[in-house]
Amino acid sequence: MQTIRVAAVSMNSPLGQQEKTLQRIRDFCERAASEQAELVLFPELVIHGHCTPNTWEVAESIPDGPSVRRLAEFAKQFGLFLSAGMSEKEHDIVFNTQVLVGPDGYIGRQRKLHTSRDESFFYKGGRDIEVFDIGKCKVASVICYDNQFPEIARIAALKGADVILMPHAAREGRWDDTPESEAAARRHVFDFFSGYRMRARENACFCVYADQAGVAGYVDSLPRDHVNQPLHPGGAMIIGPDGTILKHAQLDRIRDEMIVEQLESSQLAKFRGHPNYTLRTRRPELFGELVRDQLTG
């Protein structure tokens, strides 16, 4: 790995406003480039919205769909690597997918493996854990609920990932119009997802987290206060390979924002050179129970 400067964008994705969202992505790309970022993470399903009722209709092919082409244009224009979430359609099957593009065009995709809550009504789970070499580092995407399964980040690290991108559209918490409620929701989601420090520490990887932020709209078939309504408290954080939170978004307001941090290659080398680096000392012959299809207790 070489030192690389990364940005994490927490932003809203209003349902049915794809063009507006793409313009906001472009604006953040321009700002990220002005702050010398080289890799920018956008949230899960940011382009088409999270579980929007017409997901099947708006889903696009990858890499030939119009949204990937737009992302590739932004990447080329601003000299960036971009990771952004969208609904992907292949042979009439829809996947929750994070796409990666760079200045030279499309690089690859990661499909979400485990669907959460109502996502199973819209998406089929993927089967592969991908790692992509972007020159200065190797990156993997572990999408939202998939981060609750430590095996996924571990496999990504074993396949060479230096940086694990963690795009989210998490619906953890509700808030009203008061500043106190808004701040409480932000602090709750920060406390909940700061547990990802262990994903970084146990694999000696950098982790970059970005959540959708705000009220994306309301789904008419659900009560307004239903937990599956697309309301996202938002947030972003960047975690070092020892589990230290290097930078995080503010904890008072639910709004679009971006954080930028430099990932130092020396830090990765330091913790991967430790005598107790777990990827070196682990004994995989003991882990057969992990692949048995059973639930006990």
C-alpha positions in Angstrom: 0.0 0.0 0.0 1.0 3.6 -0.7 -0.3 6.6 1.3 -3.7 7.7 -0.1 -6.1 10.5 0.7 -9.7 9.4 1.0 -13.1 11.1 1.4 -16.3 9.7 2.9 -19.6 11.4 1.9 -22.7 11.1 3.9 -25.7 12.4 1.9 -29.4 12.0 1.3 -30.8 10.2 -1.7 -34.4 11.4 -2.1 -36.6 8.8 -3.7 -37.3 9.5 -7.4 -34.7 12.2 -7.8 -31.9 10.3 -9.4 -30.7 13.2 -11.6 -30.5 15.6 -8.6 -28.6 12.9 -6.7 -26.1 12.5 -9.5 -25.5 16.3 -9.6 -24.9 16.2 -5.8 -22.4 13.4 -6.3 -20.6 15.5 -9.0 -20.5 18.5 -6.6 -18.9 16.4 -3.9 -16.4 15.0 -6.4 -15.4 18.5 -7.3 -15.0 19.4 -3.6 -13.1 16.2 -2.9 -10.7 16.9 -5.7 -10.2 20.4 -4.4 -9.2 18.9 -1.0 -6.7 16.5 -2.8 -8.7 13.4 -2.1 -8.0 10.5 -4.4 -10.6 7.9 -3.4 -14.2 8.9 -2.5 -16.9 6.7 -0.9 -20.6 7.4 -1.4 -23.3 5.6 0.5 -25.2 2.3 -0.3 -27.9 2.7 -3.0 -27.3 6.4 -3.2 -28.1 6.7 -6.9 -31.5 4.9 -7.0 -32.6 5.2 -3.3 -33.0 2.6 -0.6 -35.8 0.1 -1.3 -37.7 2.6 -3.4 -41.0 0.9 -4.5 -40.1 1.0 -8.2 -36.6 -0.5 -7.7 -37.0 -3.1 -10.4 -38.0 -0.4 -13.0 -35.1 2.0 -12.2 -32.3 -0.6 -11.7 -29.6 -0.5 -14.4 -27.1 -2.7 -16.0 -23.4 -2.6 -14.9 -21.1 -1.4 -16.5 -23.2 -0.3 -19.5 -25.9 1.7 -17.7 -26.2 5.5 -17.8 -25.4 6.0 -14.1 -22.1 4.1 -14.3 -21.2 6.2 -17.4 -21.9 9.4 -15.5 -19.8 8.2 -12.5 -16.9 7.4 -14.9 -17.2 10.9 -16.4 -16.9 12.4 -12.9 -13.9 10.2 -12.1 -12.2 11.2 -15.3 -13.0 14.9 -14.9 -11.7 15.1 -11.3 -9.0 12.4 -11.4 -10.7 10.3 -8.7 -11.6 6.8 -7.8 -15.3 6.7 -6.8 -17.4 4.1 -5.0 -21.1 4.5 -5.1 -24.2 2.4 -4.5 -27.0 1.6 -7.0 -29.6 -0.9 -7.9 -28.2 -3.3 -10.6 -30.3 -5.4 -13.0 -28.9 -8.4 -14.7 -31.2 -10.9 -16.5 -34.2 -9.2 -14.8 -32.7 -9.9 -11.3 -31.8 -6.9 -9.2 -28.8 -6.6 -6.9 -27.8 -4.1 -4.3 -24.4 -3.1 -5.8 -21.5 -0.9 -5.0 -19.7 0.1 -8.2 -16.1 1.3 -8.4 -14.8 3.5 -11.2 -11.6 5.5 -11.7 -10.1 8.0 -14.1 -9.7 5.3 -16.7 -13.3 4.1 -16.4 -15.2 1.1 -14.8 -13.2 -1.1 -12.4 -15.6 -3.5 -10.8 -18.6 -4.1 -8.5 -19.5 -5.6 -5.2 -23.0 -7.1 -4.7 -24.4 -7.1 -1.2 -24.3 -10.6 0.1 -26.9 -10.5 2.9 -30.2 -8.7 2.5 -31.5 -6.8 5.6 -35.2 -6.5 6.7 -37.4 -5.7 3.6 -34.4 -5.7 1.2 -35.2 -9.3 0.3 -38.4 -8.0 -1.4 -36.2 -6.0 -3.8 -32.8 -7.6 -4.2 -31.1 -11.0 -4.5 -27.9 -11.5 -2.5 -24.6 -11.7 -4.3 -22.1 -14.6 -3.9 -18.6 -13.1 -4.4 -16.2 -11.0 -2.2 -14.2 -8.8 -4.5 -10.9 -6.9 -4.0 -9.7 -4.4 -6.5 -6.2 -2.9 -7.0 -6.4 0.8 -7.7 -2.7 1.4 -7.7 -2.0 2.9 -4.4 -4.0 0.4 -2.5 -6.3 -2.6 -2.7 -9.9 -1.9 -1.8 -13.0 -4.0 -0.9 -16.6 -3.0 -0.3 -18.6 -4.5 2.5 -22.1 -3.2 2.2 -24.1 -2.2 5.3 -25.5 -5.3 7.0 -22.7 -7.4 5.5 -20.4 -5.6 8.1 -22.2 -7.5 10.9 -20.6 -10.7 9.6 -16.9 -10.5 10.5 -16.0 -13.3 8.1 -16.6 -11.0 5.1 -14.0 -8.4 6.1 -11.7 -11.2 7.1 -11.9 -12.8 3.6 -11.4 -9.4 2.0 -8.2 -8.9 4.1 -7.0 -12.4 3.2 -7.5 -11.5 -0.5 -5.3 -8.5 0.0 -7.5 -5.6 0.9 -5.8 -2.6 2.5 -8.9 -0.5 2.7 -12.4 -1.7 3.4 -15.2 0.6 2.2 -18.4 0.4 4.3 -21.2 2.1 2.4 -24.5 2.2 4.4 -28.2 3.2 4.1 -28.8 2.4 7.7 -32.2 3.0 9.3 -30.9 2.9 12.9 -33.0 5.4 14.9 -35.7 8.1 14.4 -35.8 11.8 15.2 -38.2 14.7 15.2 -37.7 18.3 14.3 -36.0 19.3 17.6 -32.2 19.8 17.7 -32.1 17.5 20.8 -33.8 14.6 18.9 -31.6 15.1 15.9 -28.4 15.1 18.0 -29.6 12.0 19.9 -30.1 10.1 16.6 -26.7 11.1 15.4 -25.0 10.0 18.6 -26.9 6.7 18.6 -25.8 5.8 15.1 -22.2 6.8 15.8 -22.1 4.7 19.0 -23.7 1.8 17.1 -21.4 1.8 14.1 -18.2 2.7 15.9 -18.1 -1.0 16.7 -16.6 -1.3 13.2 -13.3 -0.4 14.9 -13.0 -4.1 15.5 -13.3 -4.9 11.8 -10.3 -2.6 11.3 -8.3 -3.8 14.2 -8.8 -7.6 13.7 -7.7 -7.3 10.1 -5.2 -4.5 10.3 -7.1 -2.6 7.6 -8.2 0.9 7.2 -12.1 1.2 7.2 -14.1 4.0 5.7 -17.8 4.3 6.6 -20.4 6.5 5.0 -24.2 6.4 5.6 -27.1 8.0 3.7 -28.3 11.1 5.6 -31.8 12.4 6.0 -35.4 11.7 5.1 -35.4 10.2 1.6 -39.2 10.2 1.4 -42.0 8.0 2.6 -43.3 4.8 1.2 -47.1 4.9 0.9 -47.6 1.2 1.7 -46.0 1.6 5.1 -47.1 3.5 8.2 -45.2 6.8 8.4 -43.5 5.7 11.6 -42.6 2.2 10.3 -39.0 1.2 10.9 -38.6 0.4 7.2 -39.3 3.9 6.0 -36.1 5.3 4.3 -35.0 7.6 7.1 -31.3 7.6 7.7 -29.5 9.3 10.6 -26.3 9.6 8.5 -22.7 9.9 9.5 -19.2 9.1 8.3 -16.0 7.9 9.9 -12.5 6.7 8.9 -10.8 4.1 11.1 -7.1 3.2 11.3 -5.7 -0.3 11.3 -5.4 -0.3 15.1 -9.1 0.5 15.5 -8.6 4.2 16.2 -11.2 6.5 14.7 -9.1 8.9 12.7 -11.9 11.2 11.8 -15.7 11.3 12.0 -18.5 13.5 10.9 -20.2 16.0 13.4 -22.7 14.5 15.8 -25.3 17.2 16.0 -27.1 17.6 12.7 -28.5 15.2 10.1 -27.3 16.7 6.8 -25.1 16.1 3.8 -21.4 16.3 4.6 -17.9 15.0 3.7 -14.8 14.2 5.7 -11.3 13.7 4.3 -8.3 11.9 5.8 -4.9 10.7 4.7 -4.3 6.9 5.1 -0.7 6.5 5.9 1.0 3.4 4.5 3.4 3.4 7.5 0.5 2.8 9.8 -0.6 -0.3 7.9 2.9 -1.6 7.8 3.3 -1.0 11.5 0.3 -3.1 12.6 0.7 -5.8 10.0 4.3 -6.2 11.2 3.2 -6.7 14.8 4.0 -10.2 16.2 0.3 -10.7 16.9 -1.0 -9.8 13.5 -3.9 -12.2 13.4 -3.9 -13.0 9.7 -0.4 -14.4 10.2 -1.0 -16.3 13.5 -4.5 -17.6 13.0 -5.1 -21.4 12.6 -7.7 -21.9 9.9 -7.7 -25.6 10.3 -9.7 -25.0 13.5 -12.5 -23.0 11.8 -14.5 -25.7 10.1 -17.6 -24.9 12.2 -17.9 -21.6 10.3 -18.9 -23.3 7.1 -21.4 -25.7 8.7 -25.0 -24.7 7.8 -26.5 -24.9 11.3 -27.7 -22.8 14.1 -27.5 -24.2 17.7 -28.6 -22.9 21.1 
